[in-house]
Amino acid sequence: MKVFSLRGWISSFSLPTRVMLLAALVLGSGLLASIHFGLKLSSRQALQQLQTQSQIKLGLIADAIANQPEGAGAEALQPLLRSRMAHGDLNHIGLINVQGQRLEFHRPAGESARPAWFAHLAGMHSTGLTLPIHRDGHYAGTLSIEANAVDQENLLWQQTLNQAAWGLLAITAMLWLLSRILRANLAGLRHLQQAAQRMVDDGEACQVVAPRHPVDPVPRASSLELVRGSHLGPWFMPRSFLDGQAKWFPDGSLAEL
């Protein structure tokens, strides 16, 4: 049974492909992390804004109910609450008056642009608030509302899609630039490899020259002299610079320069 090897699978790709895969993995991980943390920050700000708006709406509706004539029953308050629900920014309005009468209006569930999993990921939840209503210092009922978070979720969804699109565009541009750099560098290395191979084939690569540059002044008679064409042969007797003694080979075994 053949066992799958991740290392072997990666090694089967060429070097430029492996570099591109690694770059794509790093850049993609960075993009996902930035989208995640950006979404958390935006959803927190949107939730705070939603709570503030809900408190303002709750106060305005409570003031409108308190300004109704004293003794106004549930039937008299129905048009007010129904018109407020028509704005579409609330999921629920509930009212219990001093007589114990209950009024409730619910917004029907509508279609949303964002998928269901995104609402859980964003962490946006409808905000429910309750406020007692007083008229002339006397208790007149309890008002409760639940704000609609779908609009904020749709806005966050659109912002996330835009961020992902621009991020993918930037990653594509960076990968394209990286591929061009790799292609240019590999082409240069390939030319150097071909030149070295030609030198080996022509027998030139076996000749090694190690010049040394003195730092202090040296007389010309004791200086190193490079003779053009001497690398083509034959081998010459190495001698010391000062006294001309033979080195490493028996004296007379090689030609004299």
Long-range contacts (C-beta under 8 A, 24 or more apart in sequence): 15-186, 16-179, 16-182, 16-183, 16-186, 19-178, 19-182, 20-175, 20-178, 20-179, 20-182, 23-174, 23-175, 23-178, 24-171, 24-175, 27-171, 27-174, 27-175, 28-171, 31-164, 31-167, 31-168, 31-171, 34-163, 34-167, 35-160, 35-163, 35-164, 35-167, 38-160, 38-163, 39-121, 39-122, 39-156, 39-160, 40-123, 42-156, 42-159, 43-122, 43-123, 43-124, 43-156, 44-123, 46-124, 46-152, 46-155, 46-156, 47-123, 47-124, 47-125, 47-127, 47-149, 47-152, 49-152, 50-124, 50-127, 50-147, 50-149, 50-152, 51-127, 51-147, 53-89, 53-147, 54-127, 54-129, 54-145, 54-147, 55-129, 57-89, 57-90, 57-145, 57-147, 58-129, 58-131, 58-143, 58-145, 59-131, 61-93, 61-143, 61-145, 62-131, 62-133, 62-143, 65-95, 65-133, 65-140, 65-141, 65-143, 66-133, 66-134, 66-135, 66-140, 70-135, 70-136, 73-97, 73-99, 73-101, 74-101, 74-102, 74-103, 77-103, 78-103, 81-105, 88-148, 89-147, 89-148, 89-151, 90-145, 90-146, 90-147, 90-148, 91-126, 91-146, 91-147, 91-148, 92-128, 92-144, 92-145, 92-146, 93-143, 93-144, 93-145, 94-143, 94-144, 94-145, 95-141, 95-142, 95-143, 95-144, 96-141, 96-142, 97-140, 97-141, 98-139, 98-140, 98-141, 107-148, 110-150, 112-150, 112-153, 112-154, 113-154, 113-157, 113-158, 114-153, 114-154, 114-156, 114-157, 115-157, 118-153, 118-156, 118-157, 118-160, 119-153, 122-153, 122-156, 122-157, 124-149, 124-152, 124-153, 124-156, 125-149, 207-231, 227-257, 230-257
